[in-house]
Amino acid sequence: MGIGRASAVIAGGTLVSRLSGLLRAVVLVMAIGSVGMAPDAFAVANQLPNSIYQVISAGVLTGVIVPQVVRASAQKDGGHAFLAKLLTLGVLIVGAITLVATIGAPLLIDLYSDFGAEQTALATQFAYWCVPQLFFYGMFALLGEILNARRVFGPYAWAPIVNNVISIAGFALFMVLFGQSRTALEGWNSEMITLLAGTATLGVVAQTVVLVFFWRRIGIPLRFDFQWRGMGLGRMGKLAFWTFLTTLAGQVAGLVQSRVVTPASGENASVAASGYAWLVFMVAYSTIVIAIGTPYFTRISEQAAAEKHDELRETVRQSLRILGLLVIVATAAIGVASIPAARIFSSSGDEAVLVAPLLLAYLVSLLPLAVLFIVQRTFYAYGDARTPFVYTLIQAALLVVLTLVVAAATPLDQRAAAVALAQSLASTVQTVIAVILLRRRFGSFGLGRTMLALGRFVLLAIPAAAAGWGAFLLLGGVDSWMLDSMLQGALGAAMIAGVTGIAFVALLALFRVPELSTAMRMLRRR
């Protein structure tokens, strides 16, 4: 499957997944709100499995498993023996960690939050239901990354839609049985907790079952093999050690962020609102960066394994230009539409105005993170997991310092947005360091002209954003119909983003930017 077709499959699935995820968030906001003690308690509990999963699995899977599976696929059996051993190892490790984490749920809630006693108790009850998601997230990622490495991109991108459908149904049932906007701590009982948190976990289980079905359908035997000798655990362990430390550094910073933001819970935007703003950010990041970048990473891994270094460098340059073009217009479009976009996951127009700065703060890092996606995976393709740890450790240390400054210097009503901005600034510094280290480690990639091209895209995005902001004002601004409901917020955001996108494409065509034709060819192939 070529880059264009693979990107289309992933982009289609990711876009539908993210949009259905937004609908899931809308239903959840209707059920328990986005600003209040109950939604923040659920947000912390439901985020725990994701946080732990990132530490033990995400970096290892992305940075270690994909290149190893690509190499194993060249074996006589197509790598089936290797995959059986890998699956067995993953089930045992992730299963054991999930069991320990579930038993230690109260300690994890205390670690990740700074709530009062009553809010902590509610969060802990949610956590007992949510933490088991960890095992299924791990299996989902393991199976999905192996399928990606085998150039089967569709199931991993589309399976989360099943999760969202189940969650939407469960949250809707919650509203039917227990009412809407349950933001306060009072009135929660075991039935409500079980339905809300159990629904979230059931959705994760379902998306994993979908991947198991496709795993068997493409002819990969689904069996356990405990004969791990000879599968390259020494090499994989060395790479996994550094990727583990890399993700651990990031999660330590995230832990500090969570503890700094949680005291704002109640009257101000806090953990739940931050999560919803991040969800909107991730629609752009996933649809563009992951959808297009994942097939590029597979190609980069293949070129590194074949020692086709010149072709690899050209692939890196091309991927950065295409990703940069698309994420820059996305940043401009979402930025000028941030207030109506925030209304999609807010209970009122006033809340949307409070939450919009969170979205703007996250958007600052969209372009740097797109560049980092390709740069970091180039390190991984060459078997270097130590260097990403170095620059991630610097980013995490800087983020912790900036977050502590925010805690000391900002009032509670501005704290969540300030923490989000600190994260974006630290990520930008991380990306600059990563690019410098890539050149020092593997020689010149000819990225100078690529960075100049990205600079031109940014300059052209400024008047396009101005056009979008003009549309926002013409539609009535903060006092308009766009903030009357979630649906009207979505409609207004789409109109403003559309104006921005059309203006940006027109400017690219006017100045005959060559990357425009490449991007358009990719869209036509899709």
C-alpha positions in Angstrom: 0.0 0.0 0.0 1.5 3.4 -1.1 1.8 6.5 1.1 -1.2 8.2 -0.5 -3.5 5.3 -0.1 -2.3 4.3 3.3 -2.6 7.9 4.5 -6.2 8.0 3.1 -7.2 4.9 5.0 -5.7 6.2 8.2 -6.9 9.7 7.7 -10.4 8.5 7.0 -10.6 6.2 10.0 -8.8 8.8 12.3 -11.1 11.6 11.1 -14.3 9.6 11.7 -12.8 8.3 15.0 -12.0 11.8 16.2 -15.3 13.3 15.1 -17.2 10.5 16.8 -14.9 11.0 19.8 -16.0 14.7 19.8 -19.6 13.5 19.7 -18.8 11.2 22.6 -17.3 14.2 24.5 -20.4 16.3 23.7 -22.7 13.6 25.2 -20.4 13.2 28.3 -20.4 17.0 28.8 -24.2 16.9 28.6 -24.2 14.2 31.2 -21.7 15.5 33.8 -20.5 18.9 32.5 -17.0 20.1 31.8 -16.5 22.5 34.7 -17.2 21.1 38.1 -15.9 18.7 40.7 -17.6 15.5 39.4 -16.4 15.9 35.8 -12.9 16.6 37.1 -13.0 13.5 39.4 -14.0 11.4 36.4 -11.4 13.0 34.1 -8.5 12.2 36.5 -9.7 8.6 37.0 -10.3 8.0 33.3 -7.0 9.5 32.4 -5.0 7.1 34.7 -4.9 4.1 32.3 -3.8 6.4 29.5 -1.0 7.9 31.6 0.3 4.5 32.7 -0.1 3.1 29.3 2.0 5.9 27.9 4.8 5.0 30.3 4.9 1.2 29.8 3.8 0.8 26.2 3.4 3.8 23.8 7.0 4.7 23.3 8.1 1.1 23.3 5.6 0.1 20.7 6.1 3.0 18.4 9.8 3.3 18.7 10.8 -0.4 19.1 8.1 -2.7 17.8 7.5 -1.3 14.4 11.1 -1.5 13.2 11.5 -4.9 14.7 8.4 -6.3 13.0 9.5 -4.8 9.7 12.8 -6.7 10.0 11.1 -9.9 11.2 8.7 -9.8 8.2 11.6 -10.7 6.0 12.0 -14.1 7.7 10.8 -17.3 5.9 7.6 -17.6 7.9 6.8 -13.9 7.4 7.7 -13.2 11.1 4.8 -15.3 12.5 6.9 -17.0 15.1 8.3 -13.7 16.2 4.8 -12.2 16.5 3.5 -15.0 18.6 6.4 -14.6 21.1 5.9 -10.8 21.1 2.2 -11.1 21.8 2.8 -13.5 24.6 5.3 -11.2 26.2 3.0 -8.3 25.9 0.0 -10.0 27.4 2.0 -11.1 30.5 3.7 -7.7 31.1 0.7 -5.5 30.5 -1.6 -7.8 32.4 0.6 -7.9 35.5 1.0 -4.1 35.5 -2.8 -3.6 35.1 -3.4 -5.9 38.1 -1.0 -3.9 40.3 -2.3 -0.6 39.1 -6.0 -1.5 39.8 -5.1 -2.6 43.3 -3.2 0.6 43.8 -5.9 2.9 42.4 -6.3 5.0 45.6 -2.6 5.7 45.6 -2.7 6.7 42.0 -5.6 9.1 42.5 -3.6 10.7 45.4 -0.6 10.9 43.2 -2.2 12.6 40.2 -4.6 15.0 42.0 -4.8 17.5 44.8 -8.5 17.1 45.5 -10.4 17.4 48.8 -11.5 14.2 50.6 -15.0 13.9 49.1 -13.8 14.5 45.5 -10.9 12.1 46.0 -13.3 9.4 47.2 -15.4 9.8 44.1 -12.4 9.8 41.8 -11.2 6.6 43.5 -14.5 4.8 42.9 -14.3 5.8 39.2 -10.7 4.6 39.0 -11.5 1.0 40.1 -13.6 0.8 36.9 -11.3 2.8 34.6 -7.8 1.5 35.4 -8.5 -2.0 33.9 -8.7 -0.2 30.5 -4.9 -0.3 30.7 -4.6 -3.9 29.7 -6.9 -3.4 26.7 -5.2 -0.2 25.6 -1.9 -2.1 25.7 -3.2 -5.0 23.6 -4.9 -2.6 21.2 -1.7 -0.7 20.6 0.4 -3.9 20.3 -1.9 -5.5 17.8 -2.4 -2.2 15.9 1.2 -1.3 15.6 2.0 -4.8 14.3 -0.7 -4.5 11.7 0.7 -1.1 10.7 4.2 -2.6 10.4 2.7 -5.2 8.1 1.1 -2.4 6.0 -2.4 -3.2 7.2 -3.4 0.4 8.3 -7.2 0.4 8.3 -8.3 -1.6 11.4 -6.1 0.3 13.8 -7.5 3.6 12.5 -11.1 2.6 12.4 -11.6 0.4 15.5 -11.8 3.3 18.0 -15.2 4.2 16.4 -16.7 1.1 18.0 -15.4 2.5 21.4 -17.1 5.8 20.7 -20.4 4.3 19.7 -20.6 2.2 22.8 -19.6 5.1 25.0 -22.2 7.4 23.4 -24.9 4.9 24.0 -23.8 4.3 27.6 -23.6 8.0 28.5 -27.0 8.6 26.8 -28.4 5.9 29.0 -26.9 7.6 32.0 -28.8 10.8 31.2 -32.0 8.9 30.7 -31.7 7.2 34.1 -30.0 9.9 36.2 -30.4 13.2 34.4 -28.0 15.7 32.9 -25.3 18.1 34.2 -24.3 16.0 37.2 -21.4 18.4 38.0 -21.7 18.4 41.8 -20.3 15.8 44.1 -23.6 15.3 45.9 -26.0 12.5 44.8 -23.6 10.1 43.2 -24.3 6.4 44.0 -22.7 3.1 43.0 -25.2 2.6 40.1 -24.2 5.9 38.5 -20.5 5.3 39.0 -20.8 1.8 37.5 -22.7 2.9 34.4 -20.5 5.9 33.7 -17.1 4.4 34.3 -18.1 0.9 33.2 -19.2 2.2 29.9 -15.9 3.9 29.3 -14.1 0.7 29.9 -16.4 -1.5 27.9 -15.7 0.7 24.8 -12.0 0.1 25.1 -12.6 -3.6 25.4 -14.7 -3.6 22.3 -12.1 -1.8 20.1 -9.5 -4.3 21.1 -11.8 -7.2 20.1 -12.2 -5.7 16.7 -8.5 -5.8 16.1 -8.3 -9.4 17.3 -10.8 -10.2 14.5 -8.7 -8.5 11.8 -5.5 -10.0 13.2 -6.9 -13.5 12.4 -8.5 -12.5 9.2 -5.2 -11.4 7.5 -3.7 -14.8 8.3 -1.5 -14.1 11.3 -1.8 -17.0 13.8 -3.2 -15.8 17.2 -1.3 -18.1 19.6 1.0 -17.9 22.6 4.7 -18.9 22.5 6.8 -18.8 25.6 10.0 -19.7 23.8 11.5 -16.2 23.9 15.1 -17.2 23.4 16.5 -16.0 20.1 13.8 -13.3 19.4 16.3 -10.5 20.0 15.1 -9.5 23.5 18.6 -8.1 24.2 18.4 -5.6 21.4 14.7 -4.8 22.0 15.4 -4.5 25.7 18.1 -1.9 25.1 15.8 0.2 22.8 12.8 -0.3 25.1 14.8 0.9 28.1 15.4 4.3 26.5 11.9 4.6 25.1 10.6 3.7 28.5 12.7 6.4 30.1 11.6 8.9 27.4 7.9 8.3 28.1 8.4 8.2 31.8 10.0 11.7 31.7 7.0 13.0 29.9 4.5 11.4 32.3 6.4 12.8 35.3 5.9 16.3 33.8 2.2 15.4 33.2 1.8 14.3 36.8 3.1 17.7 38.0 0.7 19.4 35.5 -2.3 17.4 36.9 -1.5 18.3 40.5 -1.1 22.0 39.6 -4.4 22.2 37.7 -6.6 20.1 40.0 -6.9 22.8 42.7 -8.8 24.9 40.2 -11.6 22.3 40.1 -15.0 23.6 40.8 -15.7 27.1 39.5 -12.8 27.2 36.9 -11.6 25.3 33.9 -9.5 22.4 35.3 -8.7 18.8 34.3 -11.9 17.9 32.4 -11.9 21.2 30.4 -8.2 20.6 29.6 -9.0 17.2 28.4 -11.7 18.4 26.1 -9.5 21.2 24.6 -6.8 18.6 24.1 -9.3 16.4 22.3 -10.1 19.1 19.8 -6.3 19.6 19.3 -5.9 15.9 18.7 -8.5 15.9 15.9 -6.1 18.0 13.9 -3.0 16.2 15.1 -4.3 12.7 14.5 -6.0 13.4 11.2 -3.0 15.1 9.8 0.2 14.1 11.6 -0.6 10.5 12.5 -2.5 9.7 9.4 0.2 10.9 7.0 3.2 10.4 9.3 2.5 6.8 10.1 2.9 5.5 6.6 6.0 7.7 6.2 7.4 6.1 9.4 7.0 2.6 7.9 8.8 3.8 4.7 11.5 5.4 6.8 12.0 2.2 8.8 12.2 0.1 5.6 14.7 2.5 4.0 16.8 2.5 7.2 16.8 -1.3 7.3 17.9 -1.4 3.6 20.5 1.3 4.2 19.0 3.6 1.6 20.1 6.7 3.4 19.7 9.2 0.6 16.1 8.1 -0.1 15.4 8.2 3.6 16.6 11.8 3.8 14.3 12.8 0.9 11.4 11.0 2.6 12.0 13.0 5.8 12.1 16.3 3.9 9.0 15.5 1.9 7.0 14.4 5.0 8.0 17.5 6.9 6.9 19.8 4.1 3.5 18.1 3.6 2.8 17.8 7.3 3.9 21.4 7.9 1.6 22.7 5.2 -1.4 21.0 6.5 -0.9 21.6 10.2 -0.2 25.3 9.7 -3.6 25.8 8.0 -5.2 23.7 10.7 -3.6 25.9 13.4 -4.9 29.0 11.8 -8.4 27.7 11.2 -8.9 26.2 14.6 -7.3 29.2 16.3 -9.6 31.8 14.9 -12.6 29.5 15.5 -11.5 28.6 19.0 -14.4 30.2 20.9 -17.3 28.5 18.9 -15.1 25.3 18.8 -14.9 25.4 22.6 -18.7 25.7 22.8 -18.9 22.2 21.4 -17.7 20.8 24.7 -19.0 23.5 27.1 -22.3 23.7 28.9 -22.8 27.4 28.1 -21.4 30.3 26.1 -19.7 31.7 29.2 -17.9 28.5 29.8 -16.8 28.4 26.1 -15.1 31.8 26.5 -13.3 30.4 29.6 -12.2 27.2 27.9 -11.1 28.7 24.5 -7.7 30.0 25.8 -6.9 26.4 26.6 -7.4 25.4 23.0 -5.3 28.3 21.8 -2.5 27.5 24.2 -2.3 23.9 22.9 -2.4 25.0 19.3 0.9 26.7 19.7 2.6 23.3 19.7 0.8 21.8 16.7 3.6 22.5 14.1 6.5 21.7 16.5 4.9 18.4 17.4 4.4 17.6 13.7 8.1 18.1 13.0 9.0 16.1 16.2 6.8 13.2 15.0 9.0 12.6 12.0 12.3 13.5 13.6 11.8 11.2 16.6 10.7 8.3 14.4 13.8 8.8 12.2 15.9 8.2 15.3 13.8 5.1 16.1 14.2 3.8 12.5 18.0 3.9 13.0 17.7 2.0 16.3 18.6 5.1 18.4 16.2 5.4 21.3 18.8 7.1 23.6 18.9 10.5 21.9 15.1 10.9 22.0 15.3 10.3 25.8 17.9 13.1 26.1 15.8 15.8 24.4 12.6 14.6 26.0 14.2 14.7 29.4 15.2 18.4 28.7 11.6 19.1 27.7 10.2 17.4 30.8 12.5 19.3 33.1 11.6 22.6 31.4 7.9 21.8 31.6 8.1 21.0 35.3 9.9 24.3 36.0 7.4 26.3 33.9 4.5 24.5 35.5 5.7 25.3 39.0 6.2 28.9 38.0 2.6 28.9 36.7 1.4 27.5 40.0 3.1 30.3 41.9 2.3 33.2 39.6 -1.2 32.6 38.1 -4.6 32.8 39.7 -6.8 29.6 39.6 -9.1 30.9 36.9 -6.1 31.2 34.5 -4.1 28.2 35.7 -5.2 25.6 33.2 -4.5 27.8 30.1 -1.2 28.8 31.5 -0.2 25.2 32.1 -1.2 24.4 28.5 0.9 27.2 27.2 3.9 26.1 29.2 3.5 22.6 27.7 3.5 24.1 24.2 6.6 26.2 24.8 8.5 23.2 26.3 7.5 21.1 23.3 8.8 23.8 20.9 12.1 23.8 22.6 12.2 20.0 22.5 11.7 20.0 18.8 14.5 22.5 18.1 16.9 20.4 20.2 15.7 17.2 18.4 16.4 18.7 14.9 19.9 19.8 16.0 20.7 16.4 17.5 19.4 14.6 14.3 21.9 16.5 12.3 24.8 15.8 14.7 23.9 12.1 15.0 23.3 11.2 11.3 24.7 14.1 9.3 22.9 16.8 7.3 19.3 16.0 6.2 19.1 19.2 4.1 16.4 20.6 6.4 17.4 24.2 6.0 15.2 24.7 2.9 12.5 22.7 4.5 12.4 25.0 7.5 12.3 28.0 5.2 9.3 26.5 3.4 7.6 26.1 6.8 8.3 29.7 7.5 6.7 30.8 4.2 3.6 28.7 5.1 3.4 30.5 8.4 3.6 33.9 6.8 0.8 33.0 4.3 -1.3 31.7 7.2 -1.4 35.1 8.9 -3.6 36.8 6.3 -5.7 33.7 6.0 -6.3 33.7 9.8 -7.2 37.4 9.5 -9.9 36.5 7.0 -11.2 33.8 9.4 -11.2 36.3 12.3 -13.1 38.7 10.1 -15.7 36.0 9.5 -16.0 35.4 13.2 -16.7 39.1 13.8 -19.2 39.3 11.0 -21.0 36.4 12.4 -21.4 38.3 15.7 -18.3 37.4 17.7 -18.7 36.4 21.4 -22.3 37.6 21.5 -23.5 35.7 18.5 -25.8 32.8 17.8 -22.7 30.5 17.6 -22.6 30.3 21.4 -26.2 29.5 22.0 -25.8 25.7 21.7 -23.2 23.0 21.0 -24.6 22.4 17.5 -24.5 26.1 16.6 -20.9 26.2 18.0 -19.9 23.4 15.7 -21.6 25.1 12.7 -20.0 28.4 13.4 -16.5 26.9 13.9 -16.9 25.0 10.6 -17.8 28.2 8.7 -14.9 30.2 10.2 -12.4 27.4 9.6 -13.7 27.0 6.0 -13.1 30.7 5.3 -9.6 30.4 6.7 -8.8 27.3 4.7 -10.1 28.7 1.4 -8.1 31.9 1.9 -4.9 29.9 2.7 -5.3 27.7 -0.4 -5.9 30.8 -2.5 -2.7 32.4 -1.2 -0.7 29.2 -1.8 -2.0 29.1 -5.4 -1.3 32.8 -5.9 2.4 32.4 -4.8 2.7 29.1 -6.7 3.8 27.1 -3.7 4.9 23.7 -5.1 3.8 21.8 -2.0 0.2 22.7 -2.8 0.1 20.5 -5.8 1.7 17.6 -3.9 -0.9 17.9 -1.2 -3.7 18.2 -3.7 -2.5 15.0 -5.5 -2.6 13.2 -2.1 -6.2 14.5 -1.5 -7.3 13.4 -5.0 -5.8 9.9 -4.4 -7.8 9.7 -1.2 
